[in-house]
Amino acid sequence: MADIEADYVIVGAGSAGCVVANRLSADPSVRVALLEAGGPDRSPWIHIPVGYFKTMNNPAFDWRYRTEPDPGLNGRQLDWPRGKVLGGSSSLNGLLYVRGQPEDYDRWAQMGARGWAWPEVLPLFKRAEDQERGADEHHGAGGPLSVSDPRISRAICDEWVAAAQAAGHKFNPDCNGETQEGVGYFQLTVRNGRRCSAATAYLRPARGRENLRIVTRAQAEKVEIEDGRATAVVWRDAGGRLHRARAHAEVILASGAIGSPQLLMLSGVGEGAHLQEHGIPVIRDCADVGRNLQDHLQARLVLKCNSPTLNDEVRSLANKARIALRYALFRSGPMTMAASLAFGFLKTADHLATPDIQFHIQPWSADSPGEGVHPFSAFTVSVCQLRPESRGEIRLRSPSATAHPTIRPNYLATETDRRTIVAGIRMARDIAREAPLKAHISEEFRPGAAVESDAALLDWARNSATTIYHPAGTCRMGSDEGAVTDARLRVRGVTGLRVADCSIMPEIVSGNTNAPAIMIGEKVSDMLVEDRRAGAARR
């Protein structure tokens, strides 16, 4: 078993892991090892914004997780794409830059996550950001992560935004600004027409550092814990050989809301009875490891149009060639498109303090990315509940690190969740009846005009809704003894071990999760540097 020696060993080169690797290795006296189960991010499809059509569900880049049959979805199973490549899910996501609501982070602090209130995390968002519009009180410029406006527009999205305003919703030029509420256009993690993944933003500038070792195709097997302290990560290379990465200071798990709880359980940290079922010695009995699973569910309305949409543009080989040439020459056009162009952050009830529904407006329609667009003119309105009450869990399927864990999201398990998704679908229909949009809609293809009652709409959602790829919460932080980590992301009961990814969220944020994951990486980096300096001062 060959060894790597480092001060810090990071498991997972995703959105947060890349940040931590960059920030820690900025000190040349600190040795950092970054282990990534996937391969390098060399494929051009990773860097072309619309490449998510090619990378999702592709085993070269995607873990290709799949849920267990879910009662809330009438027993359906869902594919859960997660990045297995440098950059993690930031290398194959929809490129949308959304922070969530300030109130999300204030709630974290109220739940015991001291230091995570909005005034404390906003500077980290700003530090990470290179905002195309320039710096202001809400945004930063000059940071590693490029945030830019779309290089493509489509009339059907403009008409949706206009119709939403006609329905009484205000225009919002920046959902990450003073308020999230309103309708407008997404900003993207794109730099000069190319994806700005966490690997591009944070790893690429750091690759030449002698004190940073990046190891790809390194499947973590477990964290070795001796006398209550994390001392090393055992990992297996592509040829099946075992290795050990020794951590003289700390191990940081940044493997995401599925990978991090799985690795904790494989290492003996989890619900004792569950670990014993799989023959794993219990080091720290913590029932909440893998629990508190949350995700955003989306119901996708498809509206047929009497005028061309992107579906028509990409149907012929000649058009595809023209689109590719435009991208090659000018880095513009449909190949720069994110998963959605327009947004709506709206309230389904007047008494709500903040939006509880997010709309993603896409100038195309398909059953899923990678399957190709529908053979007719149409666009998509995705209805996503922002703060689901339902909670699921991750559990081991076997004691093998290569066996995917069981994923039980438990969607639509509460009355609030069921009522909200139906209200969001009705709101989408109301907007579609407003001018100028209604003149361009020939038919509601899905769910269809015949699906009208609340019960029928809920059943349609159960039969068709899918993940919007935002798992979170499975290693929640907090001040209570049941929390997996404390507010400094240290695993309770184990010294020298932290978790830094979306699994630490006590509650999922009200929006897409990539920007918050990068902020979490910035936050834990500061904590690690502070603790290192404090330790040096004591010595």
Disulfide bonds with the S-S distance in Angstrom:
none
